[in-house]
């Protein structure tokens, strides 16, 4: 049978299928200690710098989740009375009163500042007319 010159088939010979010699077998043996699944996983984790940084961040978050509540001024049983059963972004009457009071105070200060500016401007114009 004539062979096609552009064929991609392998050109195999019967000698290619003979059993391997001892020397060939030894060249294929790579001796290293057997590693368990968990040891291999831990080794790979330690080599991965991003994973180690992420692990440290997760551990810090866990530690702080136990430590910070002891220093926090509120406890879990404490509740702001009057603020229960409110819809989202709705203030209690007490909070709304404080907000209104602060807005009123800010408005008064703004009016006072405008009056002072007007008086200052009037005084400047008066001094220009005299000069």
C-alpha positions, 0 to 999 in steps of 0.5 A: 500500500502506498503511503500518503506523504502528507499523512498525520498518522504515526509511523509505528514499528513492532519494536516500539511495543516490546516490554521496557528494560530494567534500565528504562523502568528505573529512569521513569521512577521518581522517588519522593515521599507520599503526601496526604491530601491535607498535607498537600492542601496545606503546602499549596495554601502556604505557597499562595500569598494572596490566600494567606493574606485572605486567611489572616484577614478572615481570622482578624475579623473573627477575633474582632467579632468576639473582642469588640462587643466587650468594649462597645457602649451598647449591648444586644438587649438595649433598645432605643424606646420609641424607635421600634416598629418604624419603617425604613428611614423613618425617625422616632418622635424624639429623633425628629424633635432633635433634628428639627431643633438643630435645623432651627438653630442652624437657620437662626445662625444663618440669618444672624450671619446674613444680618451681620454681613448686611450691617458690615456692608452698610457700614462700608458704604457709609464710610465710602460716602463720608470719604 
